[in-house]
Amino acid sequence: MTFAHLRPVRLVVYALAACAMTACQPGNTTTYGSSVPNTPVNFELRIQGQYATFVPAGDIKMYTFTQPQFPTQMMGYAGLLVCTTFNETYAAFDLCCPHCVSKRATVEPDGMFAHCPNCGEDYDISYGLATPTQGISRERLKEYHCYYDYARGTLLIRN
Ligand SMILES: [Zn+2]
Protein backbone atom coordinates (compact mmCIF):
# COMPACT_ATOMS: atom_id res chain seq x y z
CA MET A 1 0.00 0.00 0.00
CA THR A 2 1.28 3.46 -0.86
CA PHE A 3 0.34 6.89 0.36
CA ALA A 4 -0.87 7.77 -3.13
CA HIS A 5 -4.27 6.45 -2.11
CA LEU A 6 -4.62 9.20 0.46
CA ARG A 7 -4.16 12.11 -1.89
CA PRO A 8 -7.71 12.56 -3.14
CA VAL A 9 -9.02 12.54 0.42
CA ARG A 10 -6.53 15.18 1.50
CA LEU A 11 -7.42 17.37 -1.48
CA VAL A 12 -11.07 17.23 -0.48
CA VAL A 13 -10.18 18.20 3.07
CA TYR A 14 -8.17 21.16 1.86
CA ALA A 15 -10.97 22.23 -0.45
CA LEU A 16 -13.48 22.11 2.37
CA ALA A 17 -11.16 24.06 4.64
CA ALA A 18 -10.62 26.74 2.01
CA CYS A 19 -14.35 26.89 1.37
CA ALA A 20 -15.08 27.27 5.06
CA MET A 21 -12.63 30.15 5.29
CA THR A 22 -13.84 32.11 2.28
CA ALA A 23 -16.59 31.48 -0.19
CA CYS A 24 -19.04 29.51 1.92
CA GLN A 25 -19.67 32.15 4.54
CA PRO A 26 -23.25 33.35 4.49
CA GLY A 27 -23.78 36.82 3.09
CA ASN A 28 -25.28 38.32 6.19
CA THR A 29 -22.20 38.40 8.38
CA THR A 30 -20.03 41.00 10.00
CA THR A 31 -16.82 39.19 9.11
CA TYR A 32 -15.81 41.55 6.30
CA GLY A 33 -13.44 44.32 7.23
CA SER A 34 -14.80 47.71 8.21
CA SER A 35 -13.14 50.96 9.18
CA VAL A 36 -15.74 51.33 11.91
CA PRO A 37 -14.16 50.00 15.14
CA ASN A 38 -15.49 46.73 16.52
CA THR A 39 -17.74 47.64 19.43
CA PRO A 40 -20.19 45.44 21.34
CA VAL A 41 -23.82 45.42 20.20
CA ASN A 42 -26.66 44.11 22.32
CA PHE A 43 -30.02 45.68 21.61
CA GLU A 44 -33.61 44.55 21.27
CA LEU A 45 -36.91 45.96 20.10
CA ARG A 46 -40.35 44.80 21.25
CA ILE A 47 -42.02 44.35 17.87
CA GLN A 48 -45.16 42.96 19.50
CA GLY A 49 -45.55 46.06 21.60
CA GLN A 50 -44.01 49.48 21.24
CA TYR A 51 -42.90 48.87 17.61
CA ALA A 52 -45.97 46.99 16.37
CA THR A 53 -45.91 48.70 12.95
CA PHE A 54 -42.21 47.98 12.43
CA VAL A 55 -42.68 44.74 10.48
CA PRO A 56 -41.09 43.74 7.14
CA ALA A 57 -43.72 44.32 4.42
CA GLY A 58 -41.59 44.98 1.34
CA ASP A 59 -41.10 48.64 2.15
CA ILE A 60 -38.39 50.57 3.94
CA LYS A 61 -38.85 51.74 7.47
CA MET A 62 -35.91 53.04 9.49
CA TYR A 63 -35.30 53.78 13.13
CA THR A 64 -32.15 55.10 14.72
CA PHE A 65 -31.09 54.46 18.30
CA THR A 66 -28.21 56.09 20.10
CA GLN A 67 -29.12 55.66 23.76
CA PRO A 68 -29.53 52.29 25.53
CA GLN A 69 -32.97 51.71 27.02
CA PHE A 70 -31.48 49.45 29.69
CA PRO A 71 -28.00 49.34 31.25
CA THR A 72 -27.35 45.96 29.62
CA GLN A 73 -27.82 47.31 26.11
CA MET A 74 -24.81 48.20 23.95
CA MET A 75 -25.20 50.44 20.95
CA GLY A 76 -22.19 49.70 18.75
CA TYR A 77 -19.74 52.45 17.87
CA ALA A 78 -22.00 55.42 17.09
CA GLY A 79 -25.51 53.98 17.54
CA LEU A 80 -27.77 51.72 15.51
CA LEU A 81 -29.79 52.03 12.33
CA VAL A 82 -32.48 49.33 12.22
CA CYS A 83 -34.61 48.96 9.10
CA THR A 84 -36.94 46.80 7.06
CA THR A 85 -36.02 46.18 3.42
CA PHE A 86 -37.57 45.43 0.02
CA ASN A 87 -36.61 41.80 0.70
CA GLU A 88 -39.07 41.77 3.62
CA THR A 89 -36.26 41.31 6.10
CA TYR A 90 -34.79 43.28 8.95
CA ALA A 91 -31.29 44.73 8.74
CA ALA A 92 -29.17 46.66 11.23
CA PHE A 93 -26.08 48.83 10.80
CA ASP A 94 -23.83 51.07 12.79
CA LEU A 95 -24.71 54.74 12.43
CA CYS A 96 -21.05 55.57 11.93
CA CYS A 97 -20.16 56.54 8.34
CA PRO A 98 -17.22 54.23 7.45
CA HIS A 99 -15.68 56.99 5.32
CA CYS A 100 -15.72 59.62 8.08
CA VAL A 101 -15.22 57.26 11.06
CA SER A 102 -16.35 59.78 13.64
CA LYS A 103 -19.04 59.50 16.29
CA ARG A 104 -20.07 63.01 15.22
CA ALA A 105 -20.53 61.92 11.57
CA THR A 106 -23.53 59.62 11.85
CA VAL A 107 -25.81 58.71 8.97
CA GLU A 108 -29.44 59.87 8.93
CA PRO A 109 -32.49 58.19 7.34
CA ASP A 110 -33.33 59.83 4.00
CA GLY A 111 -35.94 57.89 2.01
CA MET A 112 -34.32 54.63 0.91
CA PHE A 113 -30.88 55.95 1.85
CA ALA A 114 -28.84 56.53 4.95
CA HIS A 115 -27.22 59.92 4.32
CA CYS A 116 -23.96 61.15 5.86
CA PRO A 117 -24.24 64.92 6.28
CA ASN A 118 -20.50 65.16 6.85
CA CYS A 119 -19.16 63.70 3.56
CA GLY A 120 -22.37 63.54 1.50
CA GLU A 121 -22.39 59.78 0.92
CA ASP A 122 -25.75 58.05 0.46
CA TYR A 123 -25.87 54.39 1.51
CA ASP A 124 -28.58 52.40 -0.27
CA ILE A 125 -30.63 50.62 2.39
CA SER A 126 -33.30 49.25 0.04
CA TYR A 127 -32.09 45.63 -0.07
CA GLY A 128 -30.35 45.65 3.27
CA LEU A 129 -26.86 46.05 1.83
CA ALA A 130 -26.13 49.70 2.70
CA THR A 131 -23.77 50.12 -0.25
CA PRO A 132 -22.39 53.60 -1.01
CA THR A 133 -23.91 55.22 -4.12
CA GLN A 134 -22.03 58.53 -4.48
CA GLY A 135 -18.50 57.16 -4.91
CA ILE A 136 -17.29 58.90 -1.76
CA SER A 137 -17.09 55.93 0.61
CA ARG A 138 -15.40 52.67 -0.37
CA GLU A 139 -17.26 50.64 2.24
CA ARG A 140 -20.82 49.84 3.08
CA LEU A 141 -22.15 50.56 6.54
CA LYS A 142 -20.98 48.16 9.21
CA GLU A 143 -23.67 45.51 9.47
CA TYR A 144 -24.94 43.75 12.57
CA HIS A 145 -26.98 40.57 12.94
CA CYS A 146 -30.75 40.65 13.38
CA TYR A 147 -32.66 37.74 14.90
CA TYR A 148 -36.40 37.69 15.37
CA ASP A 149 -37.40 35.88 18.56
CA TYR A 150 -40.92 34.68 17.77
CA ALA A 151 -41.59 33.48 21.30
CA ARG A 152 -41.01 36.94 22.74
CA GLY A 153 -42.02 39.00 19.69
CA THR A 154 -38.68 40.73 19.96
CA LEU A 155 -36.05 41.71 17.41
CA LEU A 156 -32.54 41.05 18.72
CA ILE A 157 -29.56 42.91 17.30
CA ARG A 158 -26.11 41.53 17.97
CA ASN A 159 -22.64 41.50 16.48
ZN1 LIG B 1 -19.39 60.32 5.85
Residues whose N, C-alpha, C, O or C-beta is under 5 A from the ligand:
A	BS01	ZN	C97 H99 C100 A105 C116 N118 C119 G120
